[in-house]
Amino acid sequence: MEELIDNKNTGERACNAGASSTKSSAVLSPDFSATEAGFLHVQSEEDMLLRIKKEKEANRLPENVAAVMEELYHNYRDAVFQSGNSRAHEIVLTNMASAFDLILLDLEKPFTFPPFHKAIREPFDYYAFGQNYIRPLIDFRESYVGNISLFSDVEEKIKQGHNIVFMSNHQTEADPAVIALLLEISNPFLSENLTYLAGDRVVTDPVCKPFSMGRNLICVYSKKHMHDVPELAEMKRRANTSSLKEMALRLRSGSQIIWIAPSGGRDRPDPRTGEWSPAPFDVTSVDNMRRLVEHSGVPGHIYPMAVLCYDIMPPPRVVEKEIGERREISFHGVGISLGQEMNFNDITSGIEDSEDAKSAFSKALYDSVTEQYRVLQSAIHGKKGTSASSSNITLSQPGN
């Protein structure tokens, strides 16, 4: 991994950003080849934008990446100022300087993700960096968790050596941070130990990589992008096979908690109505994950999970092939919810055709996710708060 130099000032800057008491180990500054390089000493917005220009002129930043960084700075600044936080200016400079330092570092010394990537917590705490970066974008007063008691039940099962899989919709690049932030008070163990099935874009995009390095990941190539470059399709298939083998090995060891989006990508709004809803689940993806859990030799449990957070960082309206998408950012309430565990045999009892059984199980999971999503939508966008709770979903505020 990249060489990093201990710097107490940078540590304080990255660890104190945001408005929460997230645990963090020392945060270190990048080892740049030129002493004047990087964003460590930026004191103002003008300094920040000038540093981007200088790094581009010195050929340490490709022109397209520099353009993305400048736009990202403005969008992040505007979103944090929407929060009304009295420390908004300090938070923006601190978090964006840290992010830009890490992007620049990876461009100089690119990090390669293995099939299974364990979150890097030291000497630089990438997890704390990601939490602190996304935290100011969440309006916690308008955020909700569905069925918080189920998350505690899951945590107990993990500690007993069981495996857990969350079958979830997927909305933004910030999903892992949103999930972790909404559970960090009530269920910090889950926040820090979740493993996410991650597509190749979040481990190759230079803007995404520093955030991905702070998460436990099983890295795969998404079906949606498998044939973007036809000559690479076979390599991607082989890489996915290696990742699935790694996942199987980990499941056999027990105490694994894995988040997977069986849709194979992020939700998109309906082009006719503009309404957001969970993207359909891929039946094969659901069944492959189910069989891995069942064949692990360790007790396993599958839960449907809903995530609603598109407002803070919505994806492009259409699926893009090229790396380096624009990033719109806003300050907004978010939500997550967990449904009751679903057992394949119980749901498919009486269905003789194996393909029909697979489809029925996938549909049951998806229907639960959609039901939970609608409750979160009513609470957040419908402004109903906890009164949006239903007979199956009990809403509470994060930490309650």
N, C-alpha and C positions, 0 to 999 in steps of 0.2 A: 504494500500500500504506500500511498504518497508519504514522503517525509514531511513531518510537521514540527514546528518550533514552538516551545512553550512561551506563551505571552499572556501575562495576567490581565493586562488591559483588555485584550480581545476576549478572554474568558468572561470577564465581568460584563462586557458589552453584550455577548450572545446569551448569557445565562439570565441576565436581568430583563431582557426584552419581553414585552407582554405584561399581563397583569395577573399572574398566577404563580404558585410556589412549586412548579415542576422541579423534580429532582434532576440534578445535572452534575456530571463530572466536569473536570477542567476542560475548557474549550481553548483550542490552540490556534495560532495564526499560521497561514500557509508559508512554505519556504519558497519564496520567489527568487528567480535568478537575478533580478535587479532590485536593489534595495528600495528604489523609489516606486516599484510596481505595487499594484494592489490598491485596496480601498480602505485599509485600516485607519488611516489618519483623516478620512473625509469628515469635514465639519459642517457642510451645508449642501443644499441641493445643487448649487452651482458647482461646488467641488466634485460632487458625484457625477454629474453629466460631463464635466471637463475630463474627469479621470477615464470615463468610458471612451471619450474621443481620443485621449492620449494612448490608451491601450490599443485602440484600433489603428492609430497611426504608427505604433511601434510593431504592428503585425502580431500582437499577442491575442488580439480578438478579431475573428473573421467579421467582415462587414455585416453579414446577415445576423450573426449572433449579437453584435453590438446594437443593431437596430431593435432586436427583440428585447435586449436588456433595458434600453432607454424607454421603450414603450411599457415594459413591465414596471419600471420605477414609477412612472406617472400613474399607471392604473392602481398599483399598490398604495401609493401615497393618497390618491383620492379616496380609496376604500377605507383606509385607516382613519382618515379625517372625518368620514361619514359617522364614525362611532362616537365622536364628540369627546374622545379620551383627551385629557389635558396634557398627556405626554405623547400625543400623536407624532409630533415632529421628531422627537428623540427616538421613538419606536421605529418610525420609517427609516431614518438614517441608519440606525443600528442593524435592523434586520436586512435591509437591502445591501449594506456594506458587507455583512457576513455572507449573504447569498452570492454577491458578485465576486468576492474573494474565492469562494468555493468553485464557482463556475470557471473562473480564470485558472485556478489550480488544476482542475480536471482537464482543461484544454491543454495545459503544459504537460501534465502527467496523467493521461487518461486511465481511469479505473475500469477494470473489466469485471463484470458480475459473473460469478460461477452459477451452476444450476441452482444451488441453494446458497443464499446470501444471508449471513447473520448480521443484524444491525450493528453498525460500528459505533460503540459508545466511548471508546478511548483510543489514543490520547485525545481525539476530538470527538465530542458527543454529537453525532449527526442527528440522533433521535431528538435531543433537546432543542437543537437548532430548528428542526422541522416543526416541532410543537410550538415554539416561540414565534415562528414566522406566521403560522396559520391562526394562532389564538386571537390576534387583534381583529381578524376578519369575521369572527363569530359573535353574534348578538346573543349572549347566553340568557338574557332576559326573555327572549323569544325562541328558545331552543328546548327540545323535548326528547325524552327517552321513553320508549314503549316497553313495558314489561321488565322493569329493572330487576325484579326478583329472579327472572330467568337467567340473566347474566351472572348473578351470584350462584345459581344452581350449576351453571356451566363451569364456573371457576372451581367449585367443589369437585366436579367430575374430573377436571384436568388434574387436580391435586391427588386424585385417587388413581391416576395413571391412564384414564380413558382418553380417547381421541374425540375431538369435536370438529365439525365442519359447519361453517355458516355459508349457506347458499343465498347470495345477495344480488340485488341490482347494483349498478355501478354508475356514478354520476360525474365525478370530477377527478382530476389528478390529486386533489386534496382529501379524497375519501379516507385513506388510512389515518391522516391527522385528525380529521373530524371525528372518526370513531374513537380514537384514542383520547381526544380531548373531552368528549362527552362522558367517557368512562373513567377518566383519570382520578376522580375523587372517590367514586363508589367502588370501582373495580380496577385499581392500578395494575394488578397482576395481568389482567387481560390486555390493558392498554399497551403494556411493554412486551408482551409475549406472543401476540397475534402474529401469524405468518400469512402473508398475502400472496396469492397467485398473481404474478405480475406479467403483463405483456411487454414486448420488447421495446416499445416506444419509451416507457418510463425509465429504462436502463440504458438508452442510447441518446436521448435528447439531452444536450448539455445543460439546459435549464432544469430538467427534471432530476438529473443524476444525483446531485447533492442531497435532495430530499429522499430519494430512493435508498441511498446508502444508510439512512437511519432506520430502515424497516427490515424486518425479517421477510425475505422474499424467496419464492420458488419461481424462477424465471422461465417463461414460455413465450413462444411466438403465437400471436392471436390468429385465429382462422381468418379474420377479416383482412389481415395483411400478409397472409401466407404467400400469395402469388403477386405481391406488388412488384417484386423483381423476380421474374420466373426462374432465372438461373440460380437463385438462392433458395428456392423452395425445398429442395432435397436436404440442404444443410439445415434448414429450419426444422424439418421433420425429424432429423437425427437429433438435433438439440432438444426438441420436445420429448423424444424418447428418453434421453438422459435425465431430463428433469422429472419425468414421471417415475423413473427408477429411483431417483433420489427421494421423491415424495413417498414412495412405497417403503423404502428403508426407514424413513423417519416415522411413518405411521406404525411400523412394527415395533419401534422403540417405545411407543405410547406417549401420553401427555402432550399430544400435538393439538394445536388449535389453528385451523386453517380457514381463511376467508377466500371464497371463490365467486366470481361473477360468471355464471354459466351462459350469459348472453354473448360473451366474448368481446365486450366493449362497453362504452359508456352509453347511457340513455340519451335519446335525442327527442326534441319536441315534435309533435305531430305537425307536418308542414302545412296542413290545412287550418288547424285550430290554434297551433302554438302551444297546446297543452302538453305537459310533461307526464310521462308514466313509465314504469319499468319496462325495459326492452324484453322481448320474449326470450325464454331460456332455451338453450340448445339441448335437446333430449340426450344426445350422445355425450355431451360434456357432463351432464348430471349423472348419467349412468356410469360413466367411467370413474367418476369420483366416488360414487356409492360403492362400486365393486372394490375399489382400492381400500375403502374403509372396512368393508365386510371381510376382506381377505387378509387383513393385517394381523389377525390373531389376537387383537386387543379390542375390548369393548369400545364401540364407536357410536356416535350420535350425530344426526344431521338436523340442523335447525334452519328455517327460513328467516332471512333478515332483510329489513328494508332500510335504505339510506335516502335521505332527502337533503341535498345540499347544493343543488346546481346553481343557486343564486350567487354563491361566493366565487365560483370559478367555472362558469359554463363552458362546455366543449364547443368546438366549431359546429355549426348547424348540420354539416354533412361530414362523413368520414373522409379524412385527408390522407393521402399517401405520403406526402412529404413531412419530414421532421421539421419542427420549428414553428408550430402554430401560434397564432395570436392568443393572448391571454387577457380576457376581460375579468375584472375582479370587483367584488362588491362586499359591503358589510351587511350581514343578514343572519337571521335565525336559521338553524339547521336541526335535523332530527335523525335518530336511529331507532329501530324497534326490532325486537326478537319475538318470533312466533314459537308456539309449542313444538317440541321435537316431533319429527315425522318418521314413521317406520315403514319401510318399503312393503313388508309382508302384510301389515295391517291395511295399508291403502290399496294394495293390489289383490287382496283376497277375492277370489271368484273370477279373476281375469285370467283366462287360460293362455291367450296369445302373449308371448314374451315381449314383443314389440309394443303391443297395446299396454302392457303393464309398465314398461319404461315410460311411455308417454303419459300415463295416468299419474305416475309418481312425480314426474317433472311438472305436470300441470298443477298438482296439489301444492307443490312448493311455490310455484309462480303465483297461484291464486292467493296464497297466504301473504306473500311479499306485497302483492298489489293491494290487498285489504289493509295491511299495515301502512303502506305508503299513503293511501287515501286518508287514513286517520291523521297521519303526520301532516299531510297537506291541509286538512281542515284546521288543525291546531295552529300551523304556522301562517299559511297564506289566507286561510279563512278567519284568522284572528280569534279562534275559539279557545286556544290554550288547552289546559287539561280537561276542560269540559267536552272536548272532542273525543275523549275516551269512549270505547265501546265495550261490549261484553267480552271481547277477546283481547283487547289492547287497553292497558291501563297506562296513561301517560303521567310522567313526573318530570320535574326540572332536573337538569344534570346535578348529580351529587345528593339528590333527595331520595 
